[in-house]
Amino acid sequence: MVRMTLEQIRASKPKIDLTKIAATSEADIVIHMAEDGEDADPALDGFSEELPPAQIRARIGMTQVEFAKILQIPVASLRNWEQGRVRIDPAARALFRILSRDPHHALIALEPDLKAG
């Protein structure tokens, strides 16, 4: 393998034929995918759009401290989830799905029962 300097790389012509790329139709791409053994139209089973916790919290209009308090979790956990440092566990992900779909009733259900005790 021949090593090239940065100047040589910049001076060399790209090996990509942009005219061929521009002339490739969607039908051509489907044919190529089939030839490669790929499904050109895969089913999107199991896909569900989930809002990140920060967007849910912003929609509801709460601070991190308020949101963590109503969820009865440490603020640090919420921050880690919002910043992507820690993966959200499945139970919390389900709760966020409920909060994103019906925040009014979810917040009512999450309110502490003041009559208990």
C-alpha positions in Angstrom: 0.0 0.0 0.0 1.4 3.4 -1.0 1.2 6.1 1.5 0.0 9.5 0.3 0.5 12.9 1.8 -2.5 15.2 2.5 -1.6 17.3 -0.5 -1.6 14.3 -2.8 -4.9 13.2 -1.5 -6.4 16.7 -2.0 -4.9 16.8 -5.6 -6.3 13.4 -6.6 -9.6 13.0 -8.3 -12.4 11.3 -6.5 -13.2 7.8 -7.6 -16.9 8.5 -7.4 -18.8 9.1 -10.6 -21.3 11.7 -9.6 -23.1 11.5 -13.0 -23.8 7.8 -12.3 -25.1 8.6 -8.9 -27.4 11.3 -10.2 -28.7 9.0 -12.9 -29.6 6.2 -10.4 -33.3 6.0 -9.9 -35.2 4.7 -6.9 -36.1 1.6 -9.0 -32.4 1.0 -9.6 -31.7 1.2 -5.9 -34.5 -1.4 -5.2 -33.0 -3.7 -7.8 -29.5 -3.4 -6.3 -30.8 -4.0 -2.8 -32.6 -7.2 -3.9 -29.4 -8.3 -5.7 -27.5 -7.8 -2.4 -30.1 -9.8 -0.4 -31.6 -6.8 1.4 -35.2 -6.0 1.9 -36.0 -2.8 0.0 -39.2 -2.3 2.0 -38.7 -3.5 5.5 -41.7 -3.5 7.9 -41.5 -1.0 10.7 -42.9 -3.4 13.3 -42.1 -2.4 16.9 -41.4 1.2 16.1 -42.9 3.7 18.4 -41.9 7.3 18.6 -41.0 8.2 22.1 -40.4 11.8 23.3 -37.3 12.4 25.3 -37.9 13.1 29.0 -36.7 16.7 28.6 -39.4 17.3 25.9 -42.1 15.8 28.0 -41.0 17.9 31.0 -41.0 21.0 28.8 -44.4 20.3 27.5 -45.8 19.9 31.0 -43.9 23.1 32.0 -42.0 21.7 35.0 -38.4 22.2 36.1 -36.2 19.2 36.6 -36.7 19.4 40.3 -40.5 19.6 40.1 -40.6 16.7 37.5 -38.3 14.5 39.6 -40.4 15.2 42.7 -43.7 14.2 41.0 -42.0 11.1 39.6 -40.5 10.4 43.0 -37.0 9.9 41.6 -33.7 11.6 42.3 -33.1 14.7 40.3 -29.7 13.2 39.3 -31.4 10.2 37.7 -33.6 12.6 35.6 -30.6 14.6 34.6 -28.7 11.5 33.5 -31.6 10.3 31.4 -32.2 13.8 29.9 -28.5 14.1 29.0 -28.2 10.6 27.7 -25.6 9.5 30.2 -27.7 6.6 31.5 -30.2 4.5 29.6 -33.8 4.8 30.8 -35.1 1.6 32.3 -38.2 0.0 30.7 -40.6 0.9 33.6 -39.6 4.6 33.4 -39.8 4.5 29.6 -43.4 3.3 29.9 -44.2 6.0 32.4 -42.7 8.6 30.0 -44.9 7.2 27.2 -48.0 7.6 29.4 -46.9 11.2 30.3 -46.3 12.1 26.7 -49.7 10.8 25.5 -52.0 12.0 28.4 -50.1 14.3 30.7 -53.2 15.6 32.5 -54.4 12.2 33.7 -50.9 10.9 34.3 -50.1 13.8 36.6 -53.4 13.3 38.5 -52.5 9.7 39.0 -49.0 10.6 40.2 -50.2 13.2 42.7 -49.7 12.0 46.3 -52.8 10.9 48.0 -53.3 13.5 50.7 -56.1 11.6 52.4 -54.0 8.6 53.1 -52.1 8.4 56.2 
